[in-house]
Amino acid sequence: MFRFLPSFLGSFAFALLVLVIVGCASTAKTTMGTGGSGGTGSNSVSGCGGAGSGYNNTNGQITGIWLQSPLPGQNPGSVQVNATAFGPAVVTRWAVCLDDLPVYQTTNPSSSITQGIVIPAGQHLLYARAWDAKGDSNRSEVELIQVGPPAASSTVLPTPPANAQVLTEMQNDPVNWSICSLCAAGTNTTGNYTLTHFQSQPSLSGSSLEMYVDGPSWTNVLFMDTMFGTSSNSHFLWDFWVYHDPAVEAHFWTSEFDLWQVVGGNEFMIGSQCDFGDGYWSTWDSLGNRWVLNGIPCPHWSPGWHHVQWYVETISPTQYRYDTLVFDGTAYGFNQTWTVNPTTWPDMIGIQYQLDQDSTGTPLHEWVDKVTLTKW
């Protein structure tokens, strides 16, 4: 999941089992965000970090890292890290990284590691990295690990003030919508996609938006509704319904939902995705240029319409926060804060949907309806 003009997100969605495949990531920033999800850190530390969404696997010989344990979310202070590397290269070095600092390193050649580590109380980011003899590396997905009680977070959506601006039925605005596959950073790209407005079936309102993708394995396509101009709004309540073709539900690797705002050269990329391949919801660390797996499960969906409600905020000129997600009536408190990345793009605001195919390249259909964005 790379991004169109304002976003430059990278999709770490390509995997075998639960592992990340090299070809899908984007060019990365070198420092992670600060705040609720792990404090501060630097990717320049020896043993962690590296170019290109956390890897520098220029020869493609380590094709993925599967972090088998621990799982994202609530964990004790002592965990067992189990990770396996895939690909033809011989792995010559490993590191386990906590908040972008190495907490374990070894130069014993092995395709897997098993190592206990101690994690202090609070929220942290955990991943494993492996190198080959040429110094090229790859890393696992980044997991949010919570040790001890999490910080208080709201599971109640706010009531917007009377003067809030409400954009309704955004799926019916063909002027501002566009499509891109190359910028979606899949392993492969396609020109076989469609964006079709005013669909009566399936629909809740009588007029849904249909998105279609057909490409080779691990193809991504991004569908964008972009509105140029400066916005002073800092509170966003995004409400929509989404429907997957039930015949191919098992072949959705991820279904991505992004809201972004560019103000004065700063990009607030408030991205989220249901990462079916890994089985969890993910949120976007904009400055760190990476998805973070949360401990909130997101298995493949049952047939029918599903209701997504996100409440997010920009809380300073340089930070944004994920507050509350309500999915099909079940509320989750996030309280995650990330830092923006600089951009040369003009001021704008927008929403995005992205479809990611799996290894089979099965064509995907997704519909959205009753898309409402409330801003204040």
C-alpha positions in Angstrom: 0.0 0.0 0.0 2.0 2.8 -1.3 0.2 6.1 -1.5 -1.1 8.5 -4.1 0.2 12.0 -4.0 -0.3 12.8 -0.3 0.2 9.5 1.3 3.1 7.3 0.3 2.0 4.5 2.6 3.7 1.2 2.2 1.9 -2.1 2.2 3.5 -4.8 4.2 0.6 -7.0 3.2 2.3 -9.6 1.1 3.0 -12.8 2.9 3.3 -16.5 3.0 1.3 -17.5 6.1 1.9 -14.5 8.3 5.2 -13.3 6.8 6.0 -10.2 4.9 7.2 -10.4 1.3 9.8 -7.9 0.2 8.2 -6.5 -3.0 5.3 -4.6 -1.4 6.9 -2.0 0.8 7.6 1.6 0.1 10.5 4.0 0.6 10.7 4.6 4.4 11.4 7.5 6.7 14.1 6.8 9.2 12.5 7.6 12.5 9.4 6.3 14.1 6.5 8.3 15.5 6.3 9.3 19.2 3.5 9.1 21.7 1.1 6.4 22.7 2.6 3.5 20.7 6.0 3.1 21.9 7.7 6.4 22.8 10.6 7.5 20.7 13.3 5.6 18.8 15.6 5.8 15.8 16.0 3.4 12.9 19.6 4.4 12.6 20.7 2.2 15.5 23.0 -0.6 14.5 21.0 -3.9 14.4 17.6 -2.3 13.8 16.1 0.0 11.3 17.3 0.2 7.7 16.0 1.7 4.5 12.8 0.9 2.7 10.0 0.3 5.2 12.3 -1.5 7.6 14.4 -3.5 5.2 17.2 -3.2 2.6 16.8 -6.5 0.8 18.2 -5.3 -2.5 19.0 -8.8 -3.8 15.6 -10.2 -2.7 17.2 -13.4 -1.2 15.4 -13.1 2.2 11.9 -13.0 1.0 10.1 -12.7 4.3 10.3 -12.9 8.1 7.5 -14.6 10.1 7.2 -13.5 13.7 5.4 -16.4 15.1 5.4 -15.2 18.7 4.5 -13.2 20.7 1.2 -12.1 19.2 0.3 -8.4 19.1 -1.7 -6.9 21.9 -1.6 -7.7 25.6 1.4 -9.7 26.7 3.3 -10.4 30.0 6.6 -8.7 30.7 8.6 -11.8 29.6 7.9 -13.2 26.2 9.4 -15.8 23.9 10.3 -14.4 20.5 10.1 -17.0 17.7 10.8 -15.9 14.2 11.6 -17.7 10.9 13.2 -16.4 7.8 12.2 -17.5 4.3 14.1 -17.4 1.0 17.2 -18.9 -0.7 19.8 -16.8 1.2 21.6 -18.2 4.2 20.8 -16.0 7.2 24.0 -14.9 8.9 22.7 -12.4 11.5 19.5 -11.8 13.5 18.2 -9.0 15.7 15.1 -8.6 17.9 14.1 -4.9 18.0 12.0 -3.3 20.7 11.1 0.4 20.0 13.8 0.3 17.2 16.6 -0.7 19.6 18.2 -4.1 19.6 17.4 -6.2 22.6 18.9 -9.4 21.2 21.5 -10.0 18.4 23.2 -13.1 17.2 25.6 -14.0 14.3 24.9 -17.7 14.5 23.8 -18.7 11.0 20.2 -20.0 11.2 16.9 -19.7 9.4 15.1 -19.2 12.8 15.5 -17.9 16.3 14.0 -18.6 19.6 14.8 -16.1 22.3 13.3 -14.9 25.6 13.2 -11.1 26.2 11.9 -8.9 28.9 9.6 -6.0 28.0 8.9 -3.1 30.5 5.4 -2.0 31.3 3.7 0.1 28.7 3.2 0.1 24.9 6.1 -1.0 22.7 6.9 -1.9 19.1 8.4 -5.2 18.4 9.9 -6.8 15.3 12.6 -9.3 14.2 15.2 -8.6 11.5 17.5 -11.0 9.6 20.5 -10.4 7.3 22.4 -12.4 4.7 26.1 -12.5 4.0 25.8 -9.5 1.7 24.4 -7.4 4.4 20.9 -7.3 2.9 18.0 -7.7 5.3 14.3 -8.1 5.8 12.1 -7.7 8.8 8.8 -9.0 10.2 5.6 -7.0 10.6 5.8 -4.5 13.4 3.7 -5.5 16.4 2.2 -3.3 19.2 2.9 -5.0 22.5 1.1 -3.9 25.6 2.5 -4.9 29.0 0.3 -4.2 32.0 -2.9 -2.2 31.9 -3.2 0.0 28.8 -3.8 3.8 29.1 -7.4 4.8 29.4 -9.1 5.2 26.0 -12.7 6.0 25.0 -15.0 3.5 23.4 -17.7 6.1 22.9 -18.0 8.0 19.7 -18.3 11.8 20.3 -21.4 13.9 19.4 -20.3 16.4 16.8 -21.0 20.1 17.6 -23.8 21.9 15.8 -21.4 23.8 13.6 -19.6 20.6 12.3 -19.3 20.2 8.6 -20.9 17.0 7.4 -20.1 15.5 4.0 -22.7 12.9 3.1 -22.9 10.2 0.4 -19.3 10.8 -0.6 -19.4 7.6 -2.7 -21.6 9.6 -5.2 -19.0 12.3 -6.0 -17.3 11.1 -9.2 -15.5 14.4 -9.8 -13.0 14.0 -6.9 -12.4 10.2 -7.2 -9.3 8.7 -8.9 -7.5 5.3 -9.1 -3.9 4.2 -9.0 -2.1 0.8 -9.0 1.5 1.8 -9.3 1.4 4.1 -6.3 -0.3 1.4 -4.2 3.1 -0.4 -3.9 2.1 -4.0 -4.6 4.6 -6.5 -5.7 2.8 -6.3 -9.1 0.6 -3.7 -10.8 -2.4 -3.8 -13.0 -4.4 -1.6 -15.4 -7.4 -3.8 -15.0 -9.5 -1.9 -12.4 -12.7 0.0 -12.3 -14.4 2.5 -10.1 -18.2 2.6 -10.7 -20.6 5.0 -9.1 -24.3 4.8 -8.5 -24.7 1.1 -8.1 -28.1 -0.2 -7.0 -26.9 -3.7 -6.1 -25.6 -4.4 -3.6 -26.5 -1.1 -1.8 -28.0 0.2 1.4 -28.9 3.7 0.1 -29.7 2.7 -3.5 -26.4 4.1 -4.7 -23.2 2.4 -3.7 -19.6 2.8 -5.1 -18.1 -0.4 -6.7 -14.3 -1.0 -6.7 -12.8 -3.8 -8.8 -9.3 -5.1 -9.0 -7.9 -7.8 -11.3 -4.1 -8.3 -11.5 -1.4 -10.9 -10.9 -0.5 -12.1 -7.4 0.1 -9.4 -4.7 -1.4 -6.6 -6.7 -2.7 -3.5 -4.9 -5.1 -0.8 -6.2 -5.9 2.5 -4.4 -9.2 4.4 -4.8 -9.0 8.1 -3.7 -11.4 10.9 -3.0 -9.3 14.0 -2.9 -10.4 17.5 -2.0 -7.8 20.3 -2.4 -7.7 23.3 -0.1 -6.8 24.2 3.5 -8.9 22.8 6.3 -8.6 23.9 9.9 -10.6 21.0 11.2 -8.9 18.7 13.8 -11.7 16.3 14.7 -12.9 13.7 12.2 -15.7 11.1 12.5 -15.7 8.9 9.4 -18.7 6.6 9.0 -19.3 4.1 6.1 -20.5 0.7 5.2 -18.4 -1.8 3.2 -19.4 -5.0 1.3 -17.1 -7.7 -0.1 -17.9 -10.1 -2.9 -18.5 -13.2 -0.6 -17.3 -15.6 -3.3 -13.8 -14.2 -3.0 -13.6 -13.0 0.6 -10.9 -15.5 1.4 -8.6 -13.8 -1.2 -8.7 -10.3 0.3 -5.3 -9.9 1.9 -6.1 -6.5 3.3 -8.9 -3.9 3.0 -7.5 -0.5 3.7 -9.3 2.7 4.9 -7.4 6.0 5.1 -8.3 9.5 6.0 -5.6 12.1 5.5 -5.0 15.8 5.8 -2.1 17.9 4.5 -1.6 21.3 6.2 1.4 23.6 5.8 3.8 20.9 4.5 2.8 18.2 7.0 0.9 15.1 6.1 -1.4 13.5 8.7 -1.9 10.1 7.1 -4.4 8.5 9.4 -4.5 5.1 7.8 -6.1 1.8 9.0 -6.6 -1.6 7.5 -8.2 -4.9 8.3 -5.2 -7.1 7.7 -6.9 -10.3 7.0 -3.6 -12.0 6.1 -2.2 -11.4 9.6 -5.6 -11.4 11.3 -5.5 -8.0 13.0 -6.4 -4.4 12.6 -3.4 -2.2 11.7 -2.8 1.5 12.1 -0.3 3.7 10.2 2.8 5.2 11.8 3.3 8.1 9.3 6.7 9.2 10.2 8.0 5.7 10.7 6.4 4.8 7.3 5.0 1.4 8.6 1.9 -0.5 9.5 1.6 -1.5 13.2 -0.4 -4.6 14.0 -2.7 -4.1 17.0 -4.1 -6.8 19.2 -7.6 -6.3 17.8 -8.6 -9.3 15.7 -9.8 -8.9 12.2 -10.6 -12.2 10.6 -12.2 -12.5 7.2 -15.7 -11.1 7.1 -19.0 -12.9 7.0 -21.2 -12.2 3.9 -23.1 -8.9 4.0 -22.6 -5.3 4.8 -20.2 -4.2 7.5 -20.2 -0.9 9.4 -17.0 1.0 10.0 -16.8 4.1 12.2 -13.5 5.8 13.0 -13.0 8.8 15.3 -9.6 10.4 14.9 -8.0 13.7 15.7 -5.0 15.9 14.8 -3.8 17.0 18.2 -1.0 19.3 17.3 0.7 20.7 14.2 2.8 17.6 14.1 0.8 14.7 15.7 -2.4 12.8 15.1 -4.3 10.3 17.3 -6.5 7.2 16.7 -9.2 7.5 19.3 -12.1 5.1 18.7 -13.0 2.4 16.2 -16.5 0.9 16.1 -16.8 -2.1 13.8 -20.3 -3.7 13.4 -21.3 -2.1 16.7 -18.3 -3.3 18.8 -16.2 -0.4 20.1 -12.4 -0.4 20.6 -10.4 2.3 22.3 -7.1 3.0 20.6 -5.5 6.1 22.1 -2.5 5.9 19.7 -0.5 9.0 18.8 1.8 9.2 15.8 3.9 11.9 14.3 3.4 13.4 10.8 5.8 13.3 7.9 6.8 16.3 5.9 5.6 16.6 2.3 5.7 19.0 -0.6 2.1 18.5 -1.5 -0.4 21.4 -1.3 -3.0 21.5 1.5 -5.8 19.0 1.0 -8.0 16.4 2.7 -9.3 13.1 1.5 -10.3 9.5 2.0 -8.9 6.4 0.5 -9.9 2.7 0.0 -7.3 0.2 -1.1 -7.8 -3.5 -2.1 -4.8 -5.9 -1.8 -4.9 -9.2 -3.6 -3.3 -12.4 -2.2 -0.9 -14.9 -3.8 -3.6 -16.3 -6.1 -4.3 -13.0 -7.9 -8.0 -13.6 -7.6 -10.1 -10.6 -8.8 -11.7 -8.6 -6.0 -14.9 -6.6 -5.7 -15.6 -4.2 -2.8 -18.6 -1.8 -2.5 -18.9 1.2 -0.1 -22.1 3.0 0.8 -23.4 5.8 3.0 -20.0 7.3 3.3 -20.1 10.3 5.7 -17.3 12.4 7.0 -18.0 14.8 9.8 -15.4 17.5 10.5 -15.1 20.1 13.2 
